[in-house]
Amino acid sequence: MEMNKDSYKAGSLSLSGAVAMGTGVMIGAGIFALTGQIAELAGPSFPIAFLVAAFISGFSAYSYVKVSNKYPSSGGIAMILKKAYGPSVITGAASLLMVFSMIINESLVARTFASYSLQLFDVKNTALLVPALALGLIFLAFLVNIAGNKFIGGISKLTAILKIGGILVFAFIILWGSGLSSASGVQAGGDTTVTPMSFIAGMALAILAFKGFTTITNSGGEITNPKKNVGRAIIISLAICLIVYLAVALAVGSALDIDAIIAAKDFSLAEAARPTLGQTGVIFTVIIAIIATSSGLLASVFAVSRMLTMLTKMKLIPHRHFGLPGGLQTHLLIYTVVMAGLLAAFFDLTRIASLGAIFYLLMDIVIHWGVFKYLRDDVGARPTILILAIIFDAIALTAFIIMKAMNDPLILGIAAVGLVGIYVLESYYLKKMREVGIGLETTHMDSHS
């Protein structure tokens, strides 16, 4: 199975295709997978958590837009890190954090697809069906990605129109049926206690719902007129997603009280359709969820395989063929879907989302610090915005870690093992590369010392 020769062709993604890909990842994960998870932490104020997360994501996007405008690349984030830190352990480890956060996102989306799909059937025990359906979707995404960029771009545009239109129709009907005046506030429940710390933790998860804009950065080398269109695509995608998220959050909050949202957190949108539209509304919502999650997974697999390809060509991560047919891109695509499949099979939605948020926020802080310390003059970035981006990320990450330490310390242990493992393996690999003289002697940081 060899990937299409056009898979990495410069200019093969239009501005609209890039926007469709970015919104595909964000909306696929954000609104369907995370609404209930965010409501569980932020309580009745969860729509505000989405709004604040969009504000913070705008600051985060600043670094990516500034560097990508000057240095568009199919490696995206890996390129930014290498420009800042050189071919160092920090570059490799932070790049892998981003890769793993995106793979985690794929498993999150796949399980969300399964959770919503099963609402069409009267199934009581879903313990085996959810991972089975998730694995099936991941395998389908692999097959479609083999077809290459043009096929993916065409599917992304079509599904973007269908799901954004469908989600907005859902939001309008639910708000209308619940009474438009009820959109002014989410119904409180009797069992939910919200603190400033838990709200900020919910906001941290909501940031994860917007992280899909990095997919555009990672495919910068394939976008037409990338020095202008990468930034435009990111800004347009964030704006579209904010409108969609707020509309849906207000709709869900007007139809269900907070306890009901949390009780159905893995399929909260489908449950919100039931009071107004009955089973017909559930079916409609599930169809939109299937379109959104499947297209989101498709776009994410597309971007991750390209980032891994760039890291391999930069000699920041090792590569083994293991006797597999095809070239480098095909092998990395296989590794991506295998890792996503393992996560989807063995982790629930809450833990998948938690792990993804921790990895992403850490990587984001490393990106902003690198741009601030080493690249701000080169790319014309304002230091105040970069520092604010770091502060916002640090506050969100700290609150999220504190909440998880109280409620689910195991996931913090898993995250810590992952972080240490990534750093140790990357250090070992780069040390070996230097010993055999593969041109890793000088880093960007060394040139500034």
DRENDO-1510 file (C-alpha; in Angstrom, 1 decimal, always signed):
<recs>
REC; n; res; u; v; w
REC; 1; MET; +0.0; +0.0; +0.0 .
REC; 2; GLU; +1.8; +3.1; -1.2 .
REC; 3; MET; +0.4; +6.5; -0.6 .
REC; 4; ASN; -0.6; +8.7; -3.5 .
REC; 5; LYS; +2.3; +10.6; -4.9 .
REC; 6; ASP; +0.4; +13.8; -4.3 .
REC; 7; SER; +0.1; +13.1; -0.6 .
REC; 8; TYR; +2.6; +15.8; +0.3 .
REC; 9; LYS; +2.4; +18.0; -2.8 .
REC; 10; ALA; +2.9; +21.7; -2.2 .
REC; 11; GLY; -0.3; +23.7; -2.9 .
REC; 12; SER; -2.5; +20.7; -2.8 .
REC; 13; LEU; -4.7; +22.2; +0.0 .
REC; 14; SER; -6.7; +25.4; -0.7 .
REC; 15; LEU; -7.6; +28.0; +1.9 .
REC; 16; SER; -11.1; +26.5; +2.1 .
REC; 17; GLY; -9.7; +23.0; +2.3 .
REC; 18; ALA; -7.4; +24.1; +5.2 .
REC; 19; VAL; -10.3; +25.7; +7.0 .
REC; 20; ALA; -12.4; +22.6; +6.5 .
REC; 21; MET; -9.6; +20.4; +7.9 .
REC; 22; GLY; -9.1; +22.6; +10.9 .
REC; 23; THR; -12.8; +22.9; +11.8 .
REC; 24; GLY; -13.1; +19.1; +11.1 .
REC; 25; VAL; -10.7; +18.3; +13.9 .
REC; 26; MET; -12.0; +20.9; +16.3 .
REC; 27; ILE; -15.7; +20.3; +15.9 .
REC; 28; GLY; -15.3; +16.6; +15.7 .
REC; 29; ALA; -13.6; +16.5; +19.1 .
REC; 30; GLY; -14.7; +19.6; +20.8 .
REC; 31; ILE; -18.5; +19.8; +20.8 .
REC; 32; PHE; -19.5; +16.2; +20.8 .
REC; 33; ALA; -16.7; +14.7; +22.8 .
REC; 34; LEU; -16.1; +17.4; +25.4 .
REC; 35; THR; -19.3; +19.2; +26.1 .
REC; 36; GLY; -20.3; +16.8; +28.9 .
REC; 37; GLN; -16.8; +16.6; +30.3 .
REC; 38; ILE; -16.5; +20.3; +30.5 .
REC; 39; ALA; -19.9; +20.7; +32.1 .
REC; 40; GLU; -18.9; +18.2; +34.7 .
REC; 41; LEU; -16.0; +20.5; +35.8 .
REC; 42; ALA; -17.4; +24.0; +35.0 .
REC; 43; GLY; -21.0; +23.4; +36.0 .
REC; 44; PRO; -23.7; +25.7; +34.7 .
REC; 45; SER; -21.1; +28.1; +33.5 .
REC; 46; PHE; -19.7; +25.7; +30.9 .
REC; 47; PRO; -20.7; +27.9; +27.9 .
REC; 48; ILE; -18.5; +30.7; +29.5 .
REC; 49; ALA; -15.7; +28.1; +29.7 .
REC; 50; PHE; -15.9; +27.7; +25.9 .
REC; 51; LEU; -15.8; +31.5; +25.5 .
REC; 52; VAL; -12.7; +32.0; +27.7 .
REC; 53; ALA; -11.0; +29.0; +26.1 .
REC; 54; ALA; -11.5; +30.6; +22.7 .
REC; 55; PHE; -9.9; +33.8; +24.0 .
REC; 56; ILE; -6.9; +31.9; +25.3 .
REC; 57; SER; -6.6; +29.9; +22.1 .
REC; 58; GLY; -6.5; +33.1; +20.2 .
REC; 59; PHE; -3.4; +34.1; +22.2 .
REC; 60; SER; -1.9; +30.6; +21.6 .
REC; 61; ALA; -2.5; +30.8; +17.9 .
REC; 62; TYR; -0.4; +34.0; +17.7 .
REC; 63; SER; +2.9; +32.1; +18.0 .
REC; 64; TYR; +1.9; +29.6; +15.4 .
REC; 65; VAL; +0.6; +32.2; +13.0 .
REC; 66; LYS; +3.7; +34.4; +13.3 .
REC; 67; VAL; +6.2; +31.6; +12.8 .
REC; 68; SER; +4.2; +29.8; +10.1 .
REC; 69; ASN; +3.7; +32.9; +8.1 .
REC; 70; LYS; +7.5; +33.2; +7.7 .
REC; 71; TYR; +8.4; +29.5; +7.7 .
REC; 72; PRO; +5.4; +27.5; +6.3 .
REC; 73; SER; +6.2; +23.8; +6.6 .
REC; 74; SER; +4.5; +20.4; +6.6 .
REC; 75; GLY; +6.2; +19.8; +9.9 .
REC; 76; GLY; +4.5; +22.8; +11.4 .
REC; 77; ILE; +5.0; +22.6; +15.1 .
REC; 78; ALA; +8.2; +20.5; +14.7 .
REC; 79; MET; +9.6; +23.3; +12.5 .
REC; 80; ILE; +8.7; +26.0; +15.1 .
REC; 81; LEU; +10.4; +24.0; +17.8 .
REC; 82; LYS; +13.5; +23.3; +15.7 .
REC; 83; LYS; +13.8; +27.0; +14.8 .
REC; 84; ALA; +13.7; +27.9; +18.4 .
REC; 85; TYR; +15.6; +25.1; +20.2 .
REC; 86; GLY; +17.6; +23.5; +17.4 .
REC; 87; PRO; +17.7; +19.7; +16.9 .
REC; 88; SER; +17.7; +19.2; +20.7 .
REC; 89; VAL; +15.9; +17.0; +23.2 .
REC; 90; ILE; +13.5; +19.8; +23.9 .
REC; 91; THR; +12.5; +19.9; +20.2 .
REC; 92; GLY; +12.0; +16.2; +19.9 .
REC; 93; ALA; +10.2; +15.7; +23.2 .
REC; 94; ALA; +7.9; +18.7; +22.8 .
REC; 95; SER; +7.1; +17.6; +19.2 .
REC; 96; LEU; +6.3; +14.1; +20.5 .
REC; 97; LEU; +4.0; +15.6; +23.1 .
REC; 98; MET; +2.1; +17.3; +20.3 .
REC; 99; VAL; +2.0; +14.1; +18.3 .
REC; 100; PHE; +0.7; +12.1; +21.3 .
REC; 101; SER; -1.9; +14.7; +22.2 .
REC; 102; MET; -3.2; +14.5; +18.6 .
REC; 103; ILE; -3.2; +10.7; +18.7 .
REC; 104; ILE; -5.0; +10.9; +22.1 .
REC; 105; ASN; -7.5; +13.3; +20.4 .
REC; 106; GLU; -8.1; +10.6; +17.7 .
REC; 107; SER; -9.0; +8.0; +20.2 .
REC; 108; LEU; -11.2; +10.5; +22.0 .
REC; 109; VAL; -13.1; +11.2; +18.7 .
REC; 110; ALA; -13.3; +7.6; +17.8 .
REC; 111; ARG; -14.9; +6.6; +21.2 .
REC; 112; THR; -17.3; +9.6; +20.9 .
REC; 113; PHE; -18.3; +8.3; +17.5 .
REC; 114; ALA; -19.1; +4.9; +19.1 .
REC; 115; SER; -20.9; +6.4; +22.1 .
REC; 116; TYR; -23.2; +8.5; +19.8 .
REC; 117; SER; -23.7; +5.7; +17.3 .
REC; 118; LEU; -25.0; +3.3; +20.0 .
REC; 119; GLN; -27.8; +5.8; +20.9 .
REC; 120; LEU; -29.6; +4.5; +17.8 .
REC; 121; PHE; -30.0; +1.1; +19.4 .
REC; 122; ASP; -31.4; -0.2; +22.6 .
REC; 123; VAL; -28.1; -1.5; +23.9 .
REC; 124; LYS; -27.5; -1.8; +27.7 .
REC; 125; ASN; -24.0; -3.2; +27.8 .
REC; 126; THR; -21.7; -1.1; +25.7 .
REC; 127; ALA; -18.4; -2.0; +27.3 .
REC; 128; LEU; -17.2; -4.0; +24.3 .
REC; 129; LEU; -19.2; -2.3; +21.5 .
REC; 130; VAL; -17.7; +1.2; +22.2 .
REC; 131; PRO; -14.1; +0.2; +21.6 .
REC; 132; ALA; -15.0; -2.1; +18.8 .
REC; 133; LEU; -16.8; +0.7; +16.9 .
REC; 134; ALA; -14.0; +3.1; +17.7 .
REC; 135; LEU; -11.4; +0.7; +16.2 .
REC; 136; GLY; -13.5; +0.3; +13.1 .
REC; 137; LEU; -13.6; +4.0; +12.5 .
REC; 138; ILE; -9.9; +4.4; +13.0 .
REC; 139; PHE; -9.2; +1.6; +10.5 .
REC; 140; LEU; -11.6; +3.4; +8.0 .
REC; 141; ALA; -9.7; +6.7; +8.5 .
REC; 142; PHE; -6.4; +4.8; +7.7 .
REC; 143; LEU; -7.9; +3.5; +4.4 .
REC; 144; VAL; -9.1; +7.0; +3.4 .
REC; 145; ASN; -5.8; +8.6; +4.2 .
REC; 146; ILE; -4.0; +6.2; +1.9 .
REC; 147; ALA; -5.9; +7.8; -0.9 .
REC; 148; GLY; -4.0; +11.1; -0.4 .
REC; 149; ASN; -4.6; +14.8; +0.0 .
REC; 150; LYS; -7.1; +15.5; -2.8 .
REC; 151; PHE; -9.6; +12.9; -1.6 .
REC; 152; ILE; -9.2; +14.0; +2.0 .
REC; 153; GLY; -9.7; +17.7; +1.0 .
REC; 154; GLY; -12.9; +16.9; -0.9 .
REC; 155; ILE; -14.4; +14.9; +1.9 .
REC; 156; SER; -13.4; +17.6; +4.5 .
REC; 157; LYS; -15.2; +20.3; +2.6 .
REC; 158; LEU; -18.4; +18.3; +2.2 .
REC; 159; THR; -18.5; +17.1; +5.8 .
REC; 160; ALA; -17.6; +20.6; +7.1 .
REC; 161; ILE; -20.7; +22.0; +5.4 .
REC; 162; LEU; -22.9; +19.1; +6.6 .
REC; 163; LYS; -21.9; +19.1; +10.2 .
REC; 164; ILE; -21.7; +22.9; +10.8 .
REC; 165; GLY; -25.0; +23.4; +9.1 .
REC; 166; GLY; -26.5; +20.4; +11.0 .
REC; 167; ILE; -25.1; +21.5; +14.4 .
REC; 168; LEU; -26.5; +25.0; +13.9 .
REC; 169; VAL; -29.9; +23.6; +12.9 .
REC; 170; PHE; -29.8; +21.4; +16.0 .
REC; 171; ALA; -28.9; +24.4; +18.2 .
REC; 172; PHE; -31.6; +26.6; +16.7 .
REC; 173; ILE; -34.4; +24.0; +17.1 .
REC; 174; ILE; -33.4; +23.1; +20.7 .
REC; 175; LEU; -33.3; +26.8; +21.7 .
REC; 176; TRP; -36.6; +27.5; +20.0 .
REC; 177; GLY; -38.2; +24.5; +21.5 .
REC; 178; SER; -36.9; +25.2; +25.0 .
REC; 179; GLY; -37.8; +28.9; +24.7 .
REC; 180; LEU; -35.2; +31.4; +23.5 .
REC; 181; SER; -35.3; +33.2; +26.9 .
REC; 182; SER; -33.8; +30.0; +28.5 .
REC; 183; ALA; -30.6; +30.5; +26.5 .
REC; 184; SER; -29.6; +33.2; +29.0 .
REC; 185; GLY; -28.5; +30.6; +31.5 .
REC; 186; VAL; -27.9; +26.9; +32.0 .
REC; 187; GLN; -30.3; +25.1; +34.4 .
REC; 188; ALA; -28.6; +24.3; +37.7 .
REC; 189; GLY; -28.8; +20.9; +39.3 .
REC; 190; GLY; -28.9; +19.9; +42.9 .
REC; 191; ASP; -25.8; +17.7; +43.0 .
REC; 192; THR; -23.2; +19.8; +41.3 .
REC; 193; THR; -20.6; +21.9; +43.2 .
REC; 194; VAL; -18.5; +24.2; +41.2 .
REC; 195; THR; -15.4; +26.1; +42.5 .
REC; 196; PRO; -13.2; +28.6; +40.8 .
REC; 197; MET; -10.6; +25.8; +40.5 .
REC; 198; SER; -13.0; +23.4; +38.9 .
REC; 199; PHE; -14.2; +26.1; +36.4 .
REC; 200; ILE; -10.6; +26.8; +35.4 .
REC; 201; ALA; -10.0; +23.0; +35.0 .
REC; 202; GLY; -13.1; +22.9; +32.7 .
REC; 203; MET; -11.7; +25.8; +30.8 .
REC; 204; ALA; -8.5; +23.8; +30.3 .
REC; 205; LEU; -10.5; +21.0; +28.7 .
REC; 206; ALA; -12.3; +23.5; +26.6 .
REC; 207; ILE; -8.9; +24.7; +25.3 .
REC; 208; LEU; -8.4; +21.1; +24.0 .
REC; 209; ALA; -11.6; +21.6; +22.0 .
REC; 210; PHE; -9.9; +24.4; +20.0 .
REC; 211; LYS; -6.4; +22.8; +19.6 .
REC; 212; GLY; -7.4; +21.5; +16.2 .
REC; 213; PHE; -6.1; +24.7; +14.7 .
REC; 214; THR; -2.6; +23.2; +15.0 .
REC; 215; THR; -3.6; +20.7; +12.3 .
REC; 216; ILE; -3.5; +23.6; +9.8 .
REC; 217; THR; +0.0; +24.5; +11.0 .
REC; 218; ASN; +1.2; +20.9; +10.5 .
REC; 219; SER; +0.0; +20.9; +6.9 .
REC; 220; GLY; +1.4; +24.4; +6.1 .
REC; 221; GLY; +3.6; +23.1; +3.3 .
REC; 222; GLU; +0.6; +21.8; +1.4 .
REC; 223; ILE; -1.5; +24.9; +1.7 .
REC; 224; THR; -1.7; +27.3; -1.3 .
REC; 225; ASN; +0.0; +30.7; -0.7 .
REC; 226; PRO; +1.0; +29.5; +2.8 .
REC; 227; LYS; +2.6; +32.7; +4.1 .
REC; 228; LYS; -0.9; +34.3; +4.0 .
REC; 229; ASN; -3.3; +31.4; +4.1 .
REC; 230; VAL; -2.0; +29.5; +7.1 .
REC; 231; GLY; -2.8; +32.4; +9.4 .
REC; 232; ARG; -6.1; +33.1; +7.7 .
REC; 233; ALA; -7.2; +29.5; +7.9 .
REC; 234; ILE; -6.4; +29.4; +11.7 .
REC; 235; ILE; -8.3; +32.6; +12.4 .
REC; 236; ILE; -11.3; +31.6; +10.3 .
REC; 237; SER; -11.4; +28.1; +11.9 .
REC; 238; LEU; -11.3; +29.5; +15.5 .
REC; 239; ALA; -14.1; +32.0; +14.7 .
REC; 240; ILE; -16.3; +29.3; +13.1 .
REC; 241; CYS; -15.8; +26.9; +16.0 .
REC; 242; LEU; -16.5; +29.5; +18.7 .
REC; 243; ILE; -19.8; +30.4; +17.1 .
REC; 244; VAL; -20.8; +26.7; +16.8 .
REC; 245; TYR; -19.6; +25.8; +20.3 .
REC; 246; LEU; -21.5; +28.7; +22.0 .
REC; 247; ALA; -24.7; +27.9; +20.0 .
REC; 248; VAL; -24.6; +24.3; +21.0 .
REC; 249; ALA; -23.6; +24.9; +24.6 .
REC; 250; LEU; -26.5; +27.3; +25.1 .
REC; 251; ALA; -28.9; +24.8; +23.4 .
REC; 252; VAL; -27.8; +21.9; +25.6 .
REC; 253; GLY; -28.0; +24.0; +28.7 .
REC; 254; SER; -31.5; +25.2; +27.8 .
REC; 255; ALA; -32.8; +21.6; +27.3 .
REC; 256; LEU; -31.1; +19.8; +30.2 .
REC; 257; ASP; -30.1; +20.8; +33.7 .
REC; 258; ILE; -26.5; +20.3; +34.6 .
REC; 259; ASP; -26.9; +17.0; +36.4 .
REC; 260; ALA; -28.6; +15.5; +33.3 .
REC; 261; ILE; -25.8; +16.8; +31.1 .
REC; 262; ILE; -23.2; +15.2; +33.3 .
REC; 263; ALA; -25.2; +11.9; +33.5 .
REC; 264; ALA; -25.1; +11.7; +29.7 .
REC; 265; LYS; -21.7; +13.3; +29.3 .
REC; 266; ASP; -20.5; +10.9; +26.6 .
REC; 267; PHE; -23.5; +11.7; +24.4 .
REC; 268; SER; -24.9; +14.9; +25.9 .
REC; 269; LEU; -26.0; +16.5; +22.6 .
REC; 270; ALA; -28.2; +13.5; +21.7 .
REC; 271; GLU; -29.8; +13.6; +25.1 .
REC; 272; ALA; -30.4; +17.3; +24.8 .
REC; 273; ALA; -32.4; +16.7; +21.5 .
REC; 274; ARG; -34.8; +14.3; +23.2 .
REC; 275; PRO; -37.0; +16.7; +25.2 .
REC; 276; THR; -37.8; +18.8; +22.2 .
REC; 277; LEU; -37.7; +16.4; +19.2 .
REC; 278; GLY; -38.0; +13.0; +20.8 .
REC; 279; GLN; -36.3; +10.0; +19.1 .
REC; 280; THR; -36.3; +11.9; +15.7 .
REC; 281; GLY; -34.1; +14.5; +17.3 .
REC; 282; VAL; -31.8; +11.9; +18.7 .
REC; 283; ILE; -31.4; +10.2; +15.3 .
REC; 284; PHE; -30.7; +13.6; +13.6 .
REC; 285; THR; -28.1; +14.5; +16.3 .
REC; 286; VAL; -26.4; +11.1; +16.1 .
REC; 287; ILE; -26.1; +11.4; +12.3 .
REC; 288; ILE; -24.4; +14.8; +12.6 .
REC; 289; ALA; -22.2; +13.4; +15.4 .
REC; 290; ILE; -21.1; +10.5; +13.1 .
REC; 291; ILE; -20.3; +13.0; +10.3 .
REC; 292; ALA; -18.4; +15.3; +12.7 .
REC; 293; THR; -16.4; +12.7; +14.5 .
REC; 294; SER; -15.5; +10.6; +11.4 .
REC; 295; SER; -14.3; +13.7; +9.5 .
REC; 296; GLY; -12.5; +15.0; +12.5 .
REC; 297; LEU; -10.6; +11.7; +12.9 .
REC; 298; LEU; -9.8; +11.7; +9.2 .
REC; 299; ALA; -8.3; +15.2; +9.3 .
REC; 300; SER; -6.3; +14.4; +12.5 .
REC; 301; VAL; -4.8; +11.2; +11.1 .
REC; 302; PHE; -3.8; +13.2; +8.0 .
REC; 303; ALA; -2.0; +15.8; +10.1 .
REC; 304; VAL; -0.3; +13.5; +12.5 .
REC; 305; SER; +1.2; +11.3; +9.8 .
REC; 306; ARG; +2.7; +14.4; +8.2 .
REC; 307; MET; +4.2; +15.7; +11.5 .
REC; 308; LEU; +5.8; +12.3; +12.2 .
REC; 309; THR; +7.2; +12.3; +8.7 .
REC; 310; MET; +8.8; +15.7; +9.3 .
REC; 311; LEU; +10.2; +14.5; +12.7 .
REC; 312; THR; +11.7; +11.4; +11.0 .
REC; 313; LYS; +13.3; +13.4; +8.2 .
REC; 314; MET; +14.7; +15.9; +10.8 .
REC; 315; LYS; +16.2; +12.8; +12.5 .
REC; 316; LEU; +14.5; +13.7; +15.7 .
REC; 317; ILE; +12.8; +10.3; +16.1 .
REC; 318; PRO; +13.8; +6.8; +15.0 .
REC; 319; HIS; +12.1; +4.8; +12.3 .
REC; 320; ARG; +11.9; +1.1; +11.7 .
REC; 321; HIS; +10.1; -0.6; +8.8 .
REC; 322; PHE; +9.4; -3.8; +10.6 .
REC; 323; GLY; +9.0; -5.5; +7.3 .
REC; 324; LEU; +6.0; -3.4; +6.3 .
REC; 325; PRO; +5.2; -2.6; +2.7 .
REC; 326; GLY; +5.2; +0.9; +1.3 .
REC; 327; GLY; +7.2; +4.0; +2.1 .
REC; 328; LEU; +7.9; +6.2; +5.1 .
REC; 329; GLN; +4.5; +8.0; +5.0 .
REC; 330; THR; +2.6; +4.7; +4.9 .
REC; 331; HIS; +4.5; +3.3; +7.8 .
REC; 332; LEU; +4.0; +6.3; +10.0 .
REC; 333; LEU; +0.3; +6.3; +9.1 .
REC; 334; ILE; +0.1; +2.7; +10.3 .
REC; 335; TYR; +1.9; +3.6; +13.6 .
REC; 336; THR; -0.5; +6.5; +14.1 .
REC; 337; VAL; -3.7; +4.4; +13.8 .
REC; 338; VAL; -2.2; +1.6; +15.9 .
REC; 339; MET; -1.5; +3.9; +18.8 .
REC; 340; ALA; -4.9; +5.6; +18.5 .
REC; 341; GLY; -6.5; +2.2; +18.4 .
REC; 342; LEU; -4.8; +1.0; +21.6 .
REC; 343; LEU; -5.9; +4.2; +23.5 .
REC; 344; ALA; -9.5; +3.9; +22.2 .
REC; 345; ALA; -9.6; +0.3; +23.3 .
REC; 346; PHE; -8.4; +0.7; +26.9 .
REC; 347; PHE; -9.2; +4.3; +28.1 .
REC; 348; ASP; -12.5; +6.0; +28.7 .
REC; 349; LEU; -13.4; +9.4; +27.3 .
REC; 350; THR; -12.7; +11.3; +30.6 .
REC; 351; ARG; -9.2; +9.9; +31.0 .
REC; 352; ILE; -8.4; +10.3; +27.3 .
REC; 353; ALA; -9.4; +13.9; +27.4 .
REC; 354; SER; -7.4; +14.6; +30.6 .
REC; 355; LEU; -4.2; +13.1; +29.1 .
REC; 356; GLY; -4.6; +15.1; +25.9 .
REC; 357; ALA; -5.1; +18.3; +27.8 .
REC; 358; ILE; -2.0; +17.9; +29.9 .
REC; 359; PHE; +0.3; +17.0; +27.0 .
REC; 360; TYR; -1.1; +19.7; +24.8 .
REC; 361; LEU; -0.8; +22.5; +27.4 .
REC; 362; LEU; +2.8; +21.5; +28.3 .
REC; 363; MET; +3.8; +21.5; +24.6 .
REC; 364; ASP; +2.0; +24.9; +24.0 .
REC; 365; ILE; +4.0; +26.5; +26.8 .
REC; 366; VAL; +7.3; +25.2; +25.4 .
REC; 367; ILE; +6.3; +26.6; +22.0 .
REC; 368; HIS; +5.5; +30.1; +23.3 .
REC; 369; TRP; +8.7; +30.2; +25.4 .
REC; 370; GLY; +10.8; +29.2; +22.4 .
REC; 371; VAL; +9.3; +31.9; +20.2 .
REC; 372; PHE; +9.6; +34.5; +23.0 .
REC; 373; LYS; +13.2; +33.7; +23.9 .
REC; 374; TYR; +14.7; +32.9; +20.4 .
REC; 375; LEU; +12.4; +33.9; +17.6 .
REC; 376; ARG; +10.3; +37.0; +18.5 .
REC; 377; ASP; +12.6; +39.4; +16.6 .
REC; 378; ASP; +13.0; +37.1; +13.6 .
REC; 379; VAL; +9.2; +36.6; +13.1 .
REC; 380; GLY; +8.1; +40.0; +14.4 .
REC; 381; ALA; +6.1; +38.7; +17.4 .
REC; 382; ARG; +5.1; +40.9; +20.3 .
REC; 383; PRO; +6.7; +39.7; +23.6 .
REC; 384; THR; +3.7; +40.8; +25.7 .
REC; 385; ILE; +1.3; +38.5; +23.8 .
REC; 386; LEU; +3.7; +35.6; +24.1 .
REC; 387; ILE; +4.1; +36.0; +27.9 .
REC; 388; LEU; +0.3; +36.3; +28.3 .
REC; 389; ALA; -0.1; +33.1; +26.3 .
REC; 390; ILE; +2.3; +31.3; +28.6 .
REC; 391; ILE; +0.6; +32.7; +31.8 .
REC; 392; PHE; -2.9; +31.6; +30.6 .
REC; 393; ASP; -1.7; +28.1; +29.7 .
REC; 394; ALA; +0.1; +27.8; +33.0 .
REC; 395; ILE; -3.0; +28.8; +35.0 .
REC; 396; ALA; -5.2; +26.4; +33.1 .
REC; 397; LEU; -2.7; +23.5; +33.4 .
REC; 398; THR; -2.1; +24.1; +37.1 .
REC; 399; ALA; -5.8; +24.1; +38.0 .
REC; 400; PHE; -6.4; +21.0; +35.9 .
REC; 401; ILE; -3.6; +19.1; +37.6 .
REC; 402; ILE; -4.9; +20.1; +41.0 .
REC; 403; MET; -8.4; +18.9; +40.1 .
REC; 404; LYS; -7.1; +15.6; +38.8 .
REC; 405; ALA; -4.9; +15.1; +41.8 .
REC; 406; MET; -8.1; +15.2; +43.9 .
REC; 407; ASN; -10.4; +13.2; +41.6 .
REC; 408; ASP; -8.2; +10.9; +39.5 .
REC; 409; PRO; -4.6; +10.8; +40.5 .
REC; 410; LEU; -4.0; +7.7; +38.4 .
REC; 411; ILE; -4.2; +9.7; +35.2 .
REC; 412; LEU; -1.5; +12.1; +36.6 .
REC; 413; GLY; +0.7; +9.0; +37.2 .
REC; 414; ILE; +0.2; +7.8; +33.6 .
REC; 415; ALA; +0.9; +11.3; +32.3 .
REC; 416; ALA; +4.1; +11.5; +34.4 .
REC; 417; VAL; +5.3; +8.1; +33.1 .
REC; 418; GLY; +4.6; +9.2; +29.6 .
REC; 419; LEU; +6.5; +12.5; +30.0 .
REC; 420; VAL; +9.6; +10.8; +31.6 .
REC; 421; GLY; +9.5; +8.1; +29.0 .
REC; 422; ILE; +9.4; +10.6; +26.1 .
REC; 423; TYR; +12.3; +12.6; +27.5 .
REC; 424; VAL; +14.5; +9.6; +28.3 .
REC; 425; LEU; +14.0; +7.9; +25.0 .
REC; 426; GLU; +14.5; +11.1; +23.1 .
REC; 427; SER; +17.7; +11.9; +25.0 .
REC; 428; TYR; +19.0; +8.4; +24.3 .
REC; 429; TYR; +18.2; +8.5; +20.6 .
REC; 430; LEU; +19.8; +12.0; +20.0 .
REC; 431; LYS; +22.9; +10.9; +22.0 .
REC; 432; LYS; +23.3; +7.9; +19.7 .
REC; 433; MET; +22.8; +10.1; +16.7 .
REC; 434; ARG; +25.5; +12.5; +17.8 .
REC; 435; GLU; +27.9; +9.7; +18.5 .
REC; 436; VAL; +27.6; +8.5; +14.9 .
REC; 437; GLY; +27.9; +12.1; +13.7 .
REC; 438; ILE; +24.5; +12.9; +12.1 .
REC; 439; GLY; +24.9; +16.6; +12.3 .
REC; 440; LEU; +23.2; +17.3; +15.6 .
REC; 441; GLU; +26.1; +19.0; +17.3 .
REC; 442; THR; +24.8; +22.6; +17.3 .
REC; 443; THR; +21.5; +23.8; +18.6 .
REC; 444; HIS; +19.8; +27.1; +18.2 .
REC; 445; MET; +20.1; +27.6; +21.9 .
REC; 446; ASP; +23.8; +27.1; +21.7 .
REC; 447; SER; +24.0; +29.8; +19.0 .
REC; 448; HIS; +22.4; +32.2; +21.4 .
REC; 449; SER; +24.6; +31.4; +24.4 .
</recs>
